[in-house]
């Protein structure tokens, strides 16, 4: 596993951002979004998760300590009830319009952009590896055009042991990989192991991974 290539110093250089994206297929940007609105949203989501039994009631919501007794996954009805509550949070949808994000994409892409109306949260229970998100591409599920950019960020500080996202650098130029049905978020898994191409690293609230 290689560490993320840090592109924070390129934030204000649209041409350099575009070139790095063409090369690697991702940008790791430290502190792009202020942590305050992210932590506020985490407290709102954490409250709903605690009410649903997903996180422990005897620990601060901000710590997001999972309660294994509350385990459930999409498409369990109990999971979908809470997910719909989260989807109704205004701040949940407002983040994709944050003034730190929109200008970044406009600089990189050279014109106006449209924030996709769909927002996806991934909450994965620990110690249930069979349901951990598998290696995948988003396109088979999202469809439309292959040139869709995702801004992914954690709602809490996410050291390596908590499982931040991993990116296989350069795979964006290879087209759509063969995949199979699998358990876990997204429901698919690519069949190529992509050995030697994976990048990852610890992330803090406010860091953004664009791919």
TAPE-V414756 format. One record per backbone hydrogen bond with DSSP energy under -0.5 kcal/mol. CO is the residue of the C=O (numbers start at 1). NH is the residue of the N-H. E is the energy in kcal/mol with one decimal. If there is no record, write none. Layout:
CO,NH,E  CO,NH,E
This chain:
2,200,-2.3  4,6,-0.7  5,7,-0.5  5,28,-0.8  7,10,-2.1  8,11,-1.6  10,13,-2.4  12,14,-0.7  13,17,-2.4  14,18,-2.4  15,19,-2.2  16,20,-2.5  17,21,-2.4  18,22,-2.4  19,23,-1.9  20,24,-2.9  20,25,-0.6  21,25,-1.9  24,170,-2.8  27,29,-0.6  27,210,-2.7  28,7,-2.8  28,30,-0.5  29,32,-0.8  29,208,-2.7  34,38,-0.8  35,39,-2.8  36,40,-2.3  37,41,-2.1  38,42,-2.4  39,43,-1.9  40,44,-1.6  41,45,-2.8  42,46,-3.2  43,47,-1.9  44,48,-1.6  45,49,-2.7  46,50,-2.6  47,51,-2.2  48,52,-1.6  49,54,-2.7  49,55,-0.7  50,53,-1.2  54,67,-2.8  56,59,-0.8  60,63,-1.4  60,64,-0.7  61,64,-1.2  64,66,-0.6  65,56,-3.0  66,68,-0.6  67,70,-2.3  68,71,-1.6  73,76,-3.2  76,80,-2.3  77,81,-2.0  78,82,-1.3  79,83,-2.5  80,84,-2.3  81,85,-1.3  82,86,-2.3  83,87,-2.4  84,88,-0.7  85,88,-0.8  86,89,-1.9  89,93,-1.0  90,93,-0.7  90,94,-1.8  91,95,-1.2  93,96,-0.7  94,97,-1.9  95,98,-1.9  98,101,-1.6  98,102,-2.0  99,103,-0.5  101,105,-1.9  102,106,-2.2  103,107,-2.7  104,108,-2.2  105,109,-2.9  106,110,-1.7  106,111,-0.8  113,115,-0.5  121,123,-0.6  122,124,-0.6  123,125,-0.5  125,128,-0.6  128,131,-2.3  129,132,-1.3  131,185,-0.6  135,190,-2.7  138,141,-1.2  138,142,-2.6  139,143,-3.0  143,145,-0.5  146,148,-1.5  150,152,-0.6  150,211,-2.1  152,209,-3.0  158,203,-2.3  159,162,-1.8  160,163,-1.6  167,169,-1.0  167,199,-2.8  168,171,-1.5  170,173,-1.2  171,174,-1.6  175,177,-0.5  178,191,-1.8  180,189,-2.3  184,187,-1.7  187,182,-1.9  189,180,-2.7  194,197,-1.7  197,169,-2.3  198,2,-2.6  199,167,-2.7  200,4,-1.2  203,158,-4.1  204,207,-2.8  206,32,-0.7  206,33,-2.1  207,206,-0.5  208,29,-2.9  208,210,-0.6  209,152,-3.1  210,27,-2.6
